[in-house]
């Protein structure tokens, strides 16, 4: 597993939701050269050469794609677009309140809530 990607995800999630692992089964796996985070067996976040991406419901995606610098996820430069994911610019990852809200939306969405 790419330790830099795992480290980045771990740091972001500890800042945004430090108790996530105590409320959900949290695990990390390799995915297409990146590292993906899973809650209760469902992928919700990914980190790789592309940056950091969250899986979000359609309404949330519509809103975040209006923000400057938010892009669609592709694991490879000419690869398939992962339509349920948004890749966030660094400024949005550093906005802890905004990122916490996005993580919550992602977790709620993938866990069927």
DRENBALUM-953912 format. One record per residue: x, y, z of N, C-alpha, C in turn; residue in one letter. Coordinates in Angstrom, 2 decimals, decimal comma, padded with zeros to 5 digits, always signed. Layout:
REM DRENBALUM-953912
+---------+---------+---------+---------+---------+---------+---------+---------+---------+------+
:    n.xx :    n.yy :    n.zz :   ca.xx :   ca.yy :   ca.zz :    c.xx :    c.yy :    c.zz : code :
+---------+---------+---------+---------+---------+---------+---------+---------+---------+------+
:       X :       Y :       Z :       X :       Y :       Z :       X :       Y :       Z :    a :
...
+---------+---------+---------+---------+---------+---------+---------+---------+---------+------+
//
This chain:
REM DRENBALUM-953912
+---------+---------+---------+---------+---------+---------+---------+---------+---------+------+
:    n.xx :    n.yy :    n.zz :   ca.xx :   ca.yy :   ca.zz :    c.xx :    c.yy :    c.zz : code :
+---------+---------+---------+---------+---------+---------+---------+---------+---------+------+
: +000,86 : -001,18 : +000,00 : +000,00 : +000,00 : +000,00 : +000,90 : +001,24 : +000,00 :    x :
: +000,57 : +002,20 : -000,81 : +001,35 : +003,43 : -000,90 : +001,25 : +004,18 : +000,43 :    x :
: +002,35 : +004,24 : +001,16 : +002,31 : +004,83 : +002,50 : +002,02 : +006,33 : +002,46 :    x :
: +002,46 : +007,04 : +001,41 : +002,17 : +008,47 : +001,35 : +000,68 : +008,72 : +001,19 :    x :
: +000,01 : +007,92 : +000,36 : -001,43 : +008,08 : +000,17 : -002,19 : +007,68 : +001,43 :    x :
: -001,78 : +006,58 : +002,04 : -002,41 : +006,14 : +003,27 : -002,22 : +007,19 : +004,36 :    x :
: -001,02 : +007,73 : +004,46 : -000,75 : +008,77 : +005,45 : -001,60 : +010,00 : +005,25 :    x :
: -001,76 : +010,41 : +004,01 : -002,58 : +011,59 : +003,72 : -004,04 : +011,35 : +004,10 :    x :
: -004,58 : +010,18 : +003,71 : -005,97 : +009,87 : +004,07 : -006,15 : +009,80 : +005,57 :    x :
: -005,23 : +009,14 : +006,24 : -005,32 : +008,99 : +007,70 : -005,32 : +010,36 : +008,38 :    x :
: -004,41 : +011,22 : +007,95 : -004,33 : +012,56 : +008,54 : -005,61 : +013,36 : +008,31 :    x :
: -006,11 : +013,36 : +007,07 : -007,33 : +014,09 : +006,76 : -008,52 : +013,59 : +007,57 :    x :
: -008,65 : +012,27 : +007,67 : -009,79 : +011,71 : +008,39 : -009,67 : +011,90 : +009,90 :    x :
: -008,46 : +011,85 : +010,43 : -008,28 : +012,10 : +011,86 : -008,66 : +013,54 : +012,21 :    x :
: -008,38 : +014,48 : +011,30 : -008,75 : +015,87 : +011,53 : -010,25 : +016,09 : +011,36 :    x :
: -010,83 : +015,48 : +010,33 : -012,24 : +015,71 : +010,02 : -013,17 : +014,93 : +010,93 :    x :
: -012,88 : +013,67 : +011,12 : -013,75 : +012,78 : +011,89 : -012,90 : +011,80 : +012,71 :    x :
: -012,32 : +012,27 : +013,82 : -011,42 : +011,42 : +014,60 : -012,06 : +010,15 : +015,17 :    x :
: -013,38 : +010,14 : +015,31 : -014,06 : +008,97 : +015,88 : -014,68 : +008,06 : +014,83 :    x :
: -014,38 : +008,30 : +013,55 : -014,99 : +007,52 : +012,48 : -014,77 : +006,02 : +012,66 :    x :
: -013,57 : +005,63 : +013,03 : -013,25 : +004,20 : +013,19 : -013,96 : +003,58 : +014,39 :    x :
: -014,47 : +004,40 : +015,30 : -015,20 : +003,84 : +016,44 : -016,70 : +003,72 : +016,17 :    x :
: -017,17 : +004,38 : +015,11 : -018,59 : +004,31 : +014,77 : -018,87 : +003,47 : +013,53 :    x :
: -017,82 : +003,21 : +012,75 : -017,95 : +002,42 : +011,52 : -016,73 : +001,52 : +011,38 :    x :
: -016,89 : +000,43 : +010,65 : -015,73 : -000,40 : +010,31 : -014,96 : +000,35 : +009,24 :    x :
: -013,76 : +000,83 : +009,57 : -012,94 : +001,63 : +008,67 : -011,73 : +000,81 : +008,26 :    x :
: -011,51 : +000,72 : +006,93 : -010,34 : +000,01 : +006,42 : -009,85 : +000,68 : +005,15 :    x :
: -008,61 : +000,36 : +004,80 : -007,98 : +000,93 : +003,62 : -007,44 : -000,19 : +002,74 :    x :
: -007,59 : -000,01 : +001,43 : -007,13 : -001,01 : +000,47 : -006,51 : -000,32 : -000,74 :    x :
: -005,64 : -001,07 : -001,43 : -005,09 : -000,59 : -002,70 : -006,14 : -000,67 : -003,79 :    x :
: -006,23 : +000,38 : -004,59 : -007,16 : +000,42 : -005,71 : -006,49 : +001,16 : -006,87 :    x :
: -006,17 : +000,45 : -007,95 : -005,62 : +001,07 : -009,15 : -004,43 : +001,99 : -008,86 :    x :
: -003,51 : +001,57 : -008,02 : -002,34 : +002,38 : -007,71 : -002,59 : +003,48 : -006,70 :    x :
: -003,79 : +003,53 : -006,17 : -004,17 : +004,52 : -005,16 : -004,54 : +003,77 : -003,88 :    x :
: -004,94 : +004,51 : -002,87 : -005,43 : +003,91 : -001,63 : -006,87 : +004,38 : -001,44 :    x :
: -007,76 : +003,44 : -001,16 : -009,17 : +003,77 : -000,95 : -009,55 : +003,49 : +000,49 :    x :
: -010,40 : +004,35 : +001,03 : -010,94 : +004,16 : +002,36 : -012,35 : +003,61 : +002,26 :    x :
: -012,65 : +002,65 : +003,11 : -013,96 : +002,00 : +003,14 : -014,58 : +002,17 : +004,52 :    x :
: -015,88 : +002,43 : +004,57 : -016,64 : +002,38 : +005,82 : -017,70 : +001,32 : +005,64 :    x :
: -017,76 : +000,43 : +006,61 : -018,73 : -000,66 : +006,59 : -018,74 : -001,39 : +005,25 :    x :
: -017,54 : -001,54 : +004,66 : -017,38 : -002,28 : +003,42 : -017,63 : -001,50 : +002,15 :    x :
: -017,90 : -000,21 : +002,27 : -018,21 : +000,62 : +001,10 : -017,15 : +001,70 : +000,92 :    x :
: -016,63 : +001,82 : -000,30 : -015,62 : +002,83 : -000,58 : -016,25 : +004,22 : -000,50 :    x :
: -015,54 : +005,15 : +000,16 : -016,05 : +006,50 : +000,28 : -015,00 : +007,57 : -000,02 :    x :
: -013,72 : +007,20 : +000,03 : -012,66 : +008,17 : -000,20 : -011,51 : +007,48 : -000,90 :    x :
: -010,76 : +008,22 : -001,69 : -009,62 : +007,65 : -002,40 : -008,53 : +008,71 : -002,50 :    x :
: -007,27 : +008,26 : -002,48 : -006,14 : +009,16 : -002,60 : -005,09 : +008,53 : -003,50 :    x :
: -004,61 : +009,31 : -004,46 : -003,61 : +008,81 : -005,39 : -002,92 : +009,97 : -006,07 :    x :
: -002,30 : +009,70 : -007,22 : -001,63 : +010,75 : -007,98 : -002,57 : +011,89 : -008,33 :    x :
: -003,83 : +011,59 : -008,45 : -004,86 : +012,56 : -008,81 : -005,19 : +013,51 : -007,67 :    x :
: -004,88 : +013,13 : -006,43 : -005,23 : +013,91 : -005,25 : -006,14 : +013,12 : -004,34 :    x :
: -007,11 : +013,80 : -003,74 : -008,06 : +013,18 : -002,82 : -009,46 : +013,33 : -003,40 :    x :
: -010,17 : +012,21 : -003,45 : -011,53 : +012,20 : -004,00 : -012,50 : +011,60 : -003,00 :    x :
: -013,71 : +012,11 : -002,99 : -014,79 : +011,57 : -002,17 : -015,92 : +011,10 : -003,07 :    x :
: -016,55 : +010,01 : -002,66 : -017,75 : +009,53 : -003,34 : -018,92 : +010,25 : -002,70 :    x :
: -019,72 : +010,93 : -003,52 : -020,81 : +011,75 : -003,01 : -022,11 : +011,47 : -003,76 :    x :
: -023,24 : +011,75 : -003,11 : -024,54 : +011,59 : -003,80 : -024,69 : +012,67 : -004,87 :    x :
: -025,58 : +012,45 : -005,85 : -025,73 : +013,36 : -006,98 : -025,94 : +014,83 : -006,60 :    x :
: -026,76 : +015,12 : -005,63 : -027,02 : +016,51 : -005,23 : -025,77 : +017,19 : -004,70 :    x :
: -025,00 : +016,48 : -003,91 : -023,76 : +017,05 : -003,38 : -022,74 : +017,24 : -004,49 :    x :
: -022,67 : +016,30 : -005,42 : -021,73 : +016,42 : -006,54 : -022,06 : +017,66 : -007,37 :    x :
: -023,33 : +017,88 : -007,60 : -023,74 : +019,03 : -008,40 : -023,23 : +020,32 : -007,76 :    x :
: -023,32 : +020,41 : -006,45 : -022,85 : +021,59 : -005,74 : -021,34 : +021,74 : -005,77 :    x :
: -020,60 : +020,67 : -005,52 : -019,14 : +020,79 : -005,46 : -018,52 : +021,04 : -006,82 :    x :
: -019,14 : +020,56 : -007,88 : -018,57 : +020,80 : -009,21 : -018,71 : +022,26 : -009,64 :    x :
: -019,46 : +023,06 : -008,90 : -019,54 : +024,49 : -009,16 : -018,34 : +025,23 : -008,57 :    x :
: -017,61 : +024,57 : -007,69 : -016,43 : +025,16 : -007,04 : -015,23 : +025,11 : -007,99 :    x :
: -014,39 : +026,13 : -007,95 : -013,18 : +026,15 : -008,75 : -012,23 : +025,05 : -008,34 :    x :
: -011,68 : +024,35 : -009,32 : -010,66 : +023,35 : -009,06 : -011,15 : +021,96 : -008,75 :    x :
: -012,45 : +021,75 : -008,60 : -012,99 : +020,42 : -008,35 : -013,08 : +019,69 : -009,69 :    x :
: -012,58 : +018,47 : -009,71 : -012,55 : +017,71 : -010,95 : -013,18 : +016,34 : -010,77 :    x :
: -013,46 : +015,70 : -011,87 : -013,96 : +014,32 : -011,86 : -012,78 : +013,37 : -011,65 :    x :
: -013,04 : +012,24 : -011,05 : -011,98 : +011,28 : -010,76 : -011,72 : +010,37 : -011,95 :    x :
: -010,45 : +010,25 : -012,27 : -009,92 : +009,27 : -013,22 : -008,71 : +008,66 : -012,54 :    x :
: -008,70 : +007,35 : -012,40 : -007,53 : +006,71 : -011,78 : -006,32 : +006,77 : -012,71 :    x :
: -006,57 : +006,86 : -014,01 : -005,51 : +006,94 : -015,01 : -005,82 : +008,13 : -015,93 :    x :
: -004,80 : +008,83 : -016,46 : -005,04 : +010,04 : -017,26 : -006,08 : +009,88 : -018,37 :    x :
: -006,07 : +008,78 : -019,08 : -007,05 : +008,58 : -020,15 : -008,09 : +007,54 : -019,77 :    x :
: -008,22 : +007,29 : -018,47 : -009,12 : +006,24 : -017,99 : -010,57 : +006,70 : -017,89 :    x :
: -011,38 : +005,76 : -017,50 : -012,81 : +005,96 : -017,31 : -013,07 : +006,98 : -016,19 :    x :
: -014,03 : +007,86 : -016,39 : -014,41 : +008,84 : -015,37 : -015,30 : +008,13 : -014,35 :    x :
: -014,93 : +008,26 : -013,08 : -015,74 : +007,71 : -011,98 : -016,77 : +008,78 : -011,61 :    x :
: -017,97 : +008,64 : -012,13 : -018,98 : +009,70 : -012,07 : -019,48 : +010,04 : -010,67 :    x :
: -019,31 : +009,14 : -009,72 : -019,81 : +009,39 : -008,37 : -018,77 : +010,06 : -007,47 :    x :
: -017,63 : +010,45 : -008,04 : -016,52 : +010,98 : -007,24 : -016,13 : +012,37 : -007,69 :    x :
: -015,67 : +013,16 : -006,71 : -015,10 : +014,48 : -006,98 : -013,71 : +014,54 : -006,36 :    x :
: -012,76 : +015,07 : -007,12 : -011,40 : +015,28 : -006,64 : -011,31 : +016,74 : -006,21 :    x :
: -010,84 : +016,95 : -004,98 : -010,86 : +018,28 : -004,38 : -009,50 : +018,96 : -004,40 :    x :
: -009,50 : +020,28 : -004,65 : -008,25 : +021,04 : -004,57 : -007,81 : +021,15 : -003,11 :    x :
: -006,53 : +021,42 : -002,91 : -005,95 : +021,48 : -001,57 : -006,69 : +022,46 : -000,65 :    x :
: -007,10 : +023,60 : -001,19 : -007,77 : +024,60 : -000,35 : -009,05 : +024,06 : +000,28 :    x :
: -009,76 : +023,18 : -000,41 : -010,98 : +022,60 : +000,13 : -010,67 : +021,52 : +001,16 :    x :
: -009,56 : +020,83 : +000,99 : -009,15 : +019,83 : +001,97 : -008,70 : +020,51 : +003,26 :    x :
: -008,14 : +021,68 : +003,14 : -007,66 : +022,42 : +004,31 : -008,76 : +023,15 : +005,06 :    x :
: -009,92 : +023,33 : +004,42 : -011,07 : +023,94 : +005,08 : -011,76 : +022,84 : +005,88 :    x :
: -011,36 : +022,73 : +007,16 : -011,79 : +021,58 : +007,96 : -013,30 : +021,46 : +008,10 :    x :
: -013,99 : +022,58 : +008,25 : -015,44 : +022,52 : +008,39 : -016,09 : +022,00 : +007,10 :    x :
: -015,65 : +022,53 : +005,97 : -016,21 : +022,10 : +004,69 : -015,87 : +020,63 : +004,42 :    x :
: -014,61 : +020,25 : +004,67 : -014,22 : +018,87 : +004,41 : -014,96 : +017,90 : +005,33 :    x :
: -015,16 : +018,28 : +006,59 : -015,92 : +017,44 : +007,54 : -017,34 : +017,21 : +007,03 :    x :
: -017,96 : +018,26 : +006,52 : -019,32 : +018,15 : +005,97 : -019,34 : +017,20 : +004,78 :    x :
: -018,35 : +017,32 : +003,91 : -018,28 : +016,44 : +002,73 : -018,04 : +014,99 : +003,13 :    x :
: -017,17 : +014,75 : +004,11 : -016,93 : +013,38 : +004,60 : -018,23 : +012,82 : +005,17 :    x :
: -018,95 : +013,62 : +005,95 : -020,22 : +013,17 : +006,52 : -021,22 : +012,80 : +005,43 :    x :
: -021,31 : +013,63 : +004,39 : -022,22 : +013,34 : +003,28 : -021,82 : +012,04 : +002,59 :    x :
: -020,54 : +011,85 : +002,40 : -020,05 : +010,64 : +001,74 : -020,37 : +009,39 : +002,56 :    x :
: -020,04 : +009,44 : +003,84 : -020,26 : +008,28 : +004,72 : -021,76 : +007,95 : +004,79 :    x :
: -022,58 : +008,97 : +004,98 : -024,03 : +008,77 : +005,04 : -024,54 : +008,14 : +003,75 :    x :
: -024,06 : +008,64 : +002,63 : -024,50 : +008,15 : +001,32 : -024,12 : +006,69 : +001,10 :    x :
: -022,87 : +006,34 : +001,35 : -022,43 : +004,98 : +001,04 : -022,94 : +003,96 : +002,06 :    x :
: -023,31 : +004,43 : +003,24 : -023,82 : +003,49 : +004,26 : -025,35 : +003,39 : +004,21 :    x :
: -025,95 : +003,99 : +003,19 : -027,39 : +003,85 : +003,01 : -028,22 : +004,74 : +003,90 :    x :
: -027,62 : +005,78 : +004,44 : -028,34 : +006,66 : +005,35 : -028,76 : +007,87 : +004,69 :    x :
+---------+---------+---------+---------+---------+---------+---------+---------+---------+------+
//
